[in-house]
Amino acid sequence: MTEIRDPVHGPILLDAGETAIVDSFPYQRLRNIKQLGFAEMTFPGSTHTRYLHSLGTLHLAGRVFDQVFPEGGWLGGAERVRFRQAVRLAALLHDIGHPPLSHTVEGLLPPLAELGLPEPFATEDRRAGHEDMSLAIIRGTDVGDRIEEGFGALGVTRDLVAGLIEPGFPVPEGSYVAAGRNLRPVLCQIVSSELDVDRMDYLLRDSYFTGASYGRFDHDWLIRGLTHHEAEGMVNLALHGRAVLAFEDFLLSRYHMFVMVYFHQRTNAYDRMLLRFFESLERPFSFPSDLSVYCECDDAYLYAILREHRRNAWSQAILERRPLPLVAGLEGERAERAKPLLDAAVRGAGLHPEWIASTGILSKYHGKTDDAYRRIFVVEERARAIPLEKATDLFERYQAKKYLLRLHVPVAEKDRARKVADEVLAGV
């Protein structure tokens, strides 16, 4: 047994099979990918990595599974051991395909069809997302071999794990059935849902390392409030009524972290500069689809490319820590009214505006409960279950999106642009 000391959760225990996966080169790559990309330019403590976040997610997945399916319940024996292990591994590996510098360069990942994934992925005409890269690494590198060497005797395969990261991933019929019940919805929801362990960990972790208090919530009480609900042979994640307030606090914590931390104007300015750098290159840039080469791509790899093109104005600004200065920040309807006027005035003055828009939403899952993998229930007295969105008015109260629009310009244009902006905005 391996013990890893985590500043957020305390000791995290890994068995020999999990340790072998963590020791693999594709997983060790995550040590060199910062969880929040350029956020360290704003919050200097936020240098934590995808490596540590994924370990924390594994830890929470084990805790949540034990709460939802306690020992002595109807799910027991070898089946309980198999599904518990599968969900821990899915949580551990959900980010193994993440590109460098967080989500900034996700649009530069290779075409999905080049990754060797099965249908329907093989014929989809789009670029891969980081989840797709995770699936490809699990299936096409020694990570998959290590899964089956360590846990094949339990019936845990690479595809069984991949199918919990992506509900649409094809697996043999009955792969997640136990005692006549389909467990795939609840197992997927532990990894990715309105109440998943991924966001539980990143909120607590990002709050800890940035020093921002917005992401803190009572995760112990929230986890203790979790259970499962069965309907028509499908098992979904559920929450006891007594924990609804803890869920609301959790959801608001995520919302406030996005608005106050993840959408910070300086961090977003660096993100835009990096994208402008890649757009300015003579040859279009794309990450390799060869997984052995892709697993060499980390934050240092991207910084090496920036240094190689040091004379490029965008790379030079990033390397010299000169972010695009903020000229004006607008919100909501005022932003929509002011943008065309302000854009025309700034361009008319011979300046070069960079508009950066961010939209904060309370939930990306709300309204999608027709999907079996999105349905979460609240169990009230006498085991009566209702959909989660009917147990709280928080979704209704935060139905309006938080729209943030910011105008940035090159450093040399800052003073002139602010003068123009002041004149225009005075009349809006």
GISULNOR-V585303 format. One record per helix or strand. SS is the DSSP state (A for helix, B for strand). FROM is the first residue (numbers start at 1). TO is the last residue. Records with the same first field share a line. If there is no record, write none. Layout:
# GISULNOR-V585303
SS->FROM-TO ; FROM-TO
This chain:
# GISULNOR-V585303
B->2-6 ; 10-14 ; 34-34 ; 49-49 ; 111-111 ; 127-127 ; 177-178 ; 181-182 ; 226-231 ; 234-240 ; 325-331 ; 354-360 ; 377-379 ; 385-387 ; 402-409
A->16-22 ; 25-32 ; 37-41 ; 50-68 ; 77-93 ; 106-108 ; 112-115 ; 121-123 ; 130-140 ; 142-154 ; 158-165 ; 184-191 ; 197-210 ; 213-215 ; 219-224 ; 241-262 ; 265-280 ; 291-294 ; 299-308 ; 313-319 ; 332-348 ; 381-383 ; 388-390 ; 394-397 ; 411-425
